[in-house]
Amino acid sequence: MFEVSVEHTFAAAHALREYKGKCERLHGHNYKVQVSLEGPRLNSIGLLFDFVDVKRLLREAAERLDHYFLNEIAPFDKVNPSAENIAKYFFEEIEKGLASAPPGAPVRLAWVRVWETETCAATYRP
């Protein structure tokens, strides 16, 4: 099995609804997002999936959140903008982009990890 991963950063603010503690108040993070794709074989030129294409998909998904108050942006206007839910958001957005990718080696999105700080991360895998 082959695996490729790409990281991207963005900044955003959020407030955790119904959280009993300081994270219930408005605050921000410099988030780091890592996506990982996997597949059993490489395409005809020896790639699982082009890093350039993965970076583009990740950057496009992050641009919708970068420098915004997440609680005001769908789906976080209804879903709590926790690191776990942000990881799921990125998974779903990247997966949509992969569905329209050109044919090549069979590849699937394995997982997405979102760091709120250098030491705290949440991972989503289906």
FENFEN-V69520 format. One record per residue. N is the residue number from 0. SS is DSSP state (helix for helix, strand for strand, loop for the rest). Layout:
n->[N/N]
ss->[SS/SS]
This chain:
n->[0/1/2/3/4/5/6/7/8/9/10/11/12/13/14/15/16/17/18/19/20/21/22/23/24/25/26/27/28/29/30/31/32/33/34/35/36/37/38/39/40/41/42/43/44/45/46/47/48/49/50/51/52/53/54/55/56/57/58/59/60/61/62/63/64/65/66/67/68/69/70/71/72/73/74/75/76/77/78/79/80/81/82/83/84/85/86/87/88/89/90/91/92/93/94/95/96/97/98/99/100/101/102/103/104/105/106/107/108/109/110/111/112/113/114/115/116/117/118/119/120/121/122/123/124/125]
ss->[loop/strand/strand/strand/strand/strand/strand/strand/strand/strand/strand/strand/strand/strand/loop/loop/loop/loop/loop/loop/loop/helix/helix/helix/loop/loop/strand/strand/strand/strand/strand/strand/strand/strand/strand/strand/strand/strand/strand/loop/loop/loop/loop/loop/loop/loop/loop/loop/loop/loop/helix/helix/helix/helix/helix/helix/helix/helix/helix/helix/helix/helix/helix/loop/loop/loop/loop/loop/strand/helix/helix/helix/loop/loop/loop/loop/loop/loop/loop/loop/loop/loop/helix/helix/helix/helix/helix/helix/helix/helix/helix/helix/helix/helix/helix/helix/helix/helix/helix/loop/loop/loop/loop/loop/loop/loop/loop/strand/strand/strand/strand/strand/strand/strand/strand/loop/loop/loop/loop/loop/strand/strand/strand/strand/loop/loop]
